[in-house]
Amino acid sequence: MGEMIPTQVVLPLVSVNDKGKFSRFIGTGFFVGDESLFVTAAHNVEAEGMQFGVIYVENLERIFPASVRYVDKLSDVAILEVDGYRPEKRLALSSGDDIYLNLPVYSLEYGTTVTRGRDVRFSPASRIGNVIRSFSKLELLGRELVDALEISFPALRGASGAPVLTNDGFMVIGMLVGNMSYHLLPVQIETATDENGQVIEEVKYMLPVAIATHVNSIRQAIDIVLGNKKAS
């Protein structure tokens, strides 16, 4: 097998019309494991009656249909099966035991995609940061989430469903599902002082921090789809 090419594994999730044509960009997702299973955030696929597909960004004329196999709203994980496309290599799940405070991580996502009417320009991007802390349970955007990680970069619109990976490889430790709106990360501080060096004005530029569902929740969802354990 050849070298891992991220844009072959992490793809845009889109909605399609009855003819299988592009309707709108929804978010990000990724292939993992040995099956043709595509992982994304559950809230990306919660609209009733919507049909889905994934797009390989090096061939935008082809949309591969994707059917929802499993949804867990509590962990915000959805598993889809993609018809007609399997990347040569896929991401692997971390054991979950190697996640610790300040662990260097990065994400691959399509949050910088630009949509102008029917013209969509998919723009893959990466974010680099670290794990700030973990939660066993929290409230996020009006919904309850279990086993979550707080990450030191923001999740842009369209990044939901993107994998969070360890810096030393393509090991998934989580998946972006939203931002912490009440906790902001200072990214730049500008200070004005007088001639005596006293601070007379200080301006802080703040960014939200991302929330990722834990890899354990992703593994549990995949096990249920593959029949390795029963749904609770």
C-alpha angles and dihedrals in degrees: 000000000000133000119300111262107196097207089057091056105033108055140172116261113219139177118239135201127238090280093054093251125140115278106167143332113259111173146288134303140168144214117243137177129001099308132076089259121143119200124208140147115291092228088061091067104031097104110107118241095011119140120213142206141168127230127215100219094218090060108036092170092072123070117187113212116240126197124200112245101172140005128191110183093184093063093026092234126140128182120206131184115224120211119217102005132084121161117228091241130023136198121269127223120243117235089243090231092092096062113110141156112292093010106165110243142163137196134217115211150139100240091126093060112134121217121192110172107297092345112097123179111194110211118189114209140172132219124202126205143106143266109273099184144322133241132205089201137358144156114252126180093335096314135093118245128190130204099012135167127212113222127198097236130064125257107232122213106281094028094096108118094030118137121247107216138191114254094238096060149331096303114139115224096167149334129251113248106159148313137282102245096188097048117063130188116223107230099170134015121192117195128192119200135186126236090278093055095253116145110247099168136014125186121191123199109207136195129192118245123236127247119215128190112238122261089239090067091050091050092049091052092050092048090053092050092049092047096246092129138008123259112252 
